[in-house]
């Protein structure tokens, strides 16, 4: 049976409206007799599973000037299908994820294949904060302060061979820790990939935290990538393997439906999803709530100056 995301709604019933309605109902309950029981669930510590502070410096060169999304939205409204298909499922279910010990295997077409634990990864380069726009293919967006360093720092350490043209990212898929893996939505584990020049672009962030703290489990702990000029699903979470290949890797959503989810998946307001427009977006967490007007989506999510040259001469309607 074809899976249809329940958050894809008619234009007059937006994902933001659904979220705001759910939030208002919960807040109303919290104000009543259930308030004492629900209040701890909304604490920052509960949502983030007791994150640790990170020593980060803001990199203004790569940071957007947009107003950042409140932490509570970024940690309770997101897609992480390993923990369920509803936007609230990751925050509710990801507490089962064990992030220590954790290691990443770097393999394939490299001179120096290696397996690194999370502590070794954290020491590879100074940590930076990058305030990035995040655009979901579903038509909503956020602005999130991510913490990490350019993926190119790691790639340079393992010395890819000249034959390496692509980088594949493979996420953890553990049925014991991740209830969503028991479903057949996609062929697990989750796989994503980038062309080598995309992976080496300084904007591509190997990410260990957000808002100055370690990544919450529901946001891809303990390590993920963030590729801000592409739709959000390109940014693989809870990575356990990075593989360098000569051929373009088969990615999870393009295998699910190549017509709807191409390999490149650059944010492009001129190329609609087969089932909805990509010309505008709803900014989650806007102070105006359901009354906030949609905003125009920018080409490459506003990062054209840094990334457009990689696609010079390409037909971006064909290579979507």
Secondary structure, DSSP 8 states (H G I E B T S, - for coil): -----TT---TTS-HHHHHHHHHHHHHHHHHTTTHHHHHGGGSHHHHHTS--B---EE-GGG---S----HHHHTTS---GGG-SSTTHHHHHGGG---SS-EEEEEESBSS-EEEEHHHHHTSS--EEEEEEEE-TTSEEEEEEEEEEEHHHHHHHH-B-TT--EEEEEE---TTT-GGGGS-SS-SS-EEEEEHHHHHSTT-EEEEEETTEE--GGGTTT-EEE-TTB-GGGS--SEEEEEEESS----HHHHH-TTTS-SS-B--TTS-BTTB--SEEEETT-TTGGGS--EE--GGGGTHHHHGGGGTT--TTT--
